[in-house]
């Protein structure tokens, strides 16, 4: 799933390689993750947005993916 997320996110318009909350939410919807309240999506986004800038870059996203993958396995 995360690989598909990355592929979809790569096609989104970004701000200097960073995706804001709307882009994050749209990417999740495009990979089939729908029906979650914005409060839950904001919580996920906050985990990924390590520096609190309001946007997620590749380093932050990959860090979240790796940390979540270790929880799942």
Secondary structure, DSSP 8 states (H G I E B T S, - for coil): -HHHHHHHHHTS--BTTBEEHHHHHHHHHHTT-----HHHHHHHHHHH-TT-SSEE-HHHHHHHHHHHHHHH-
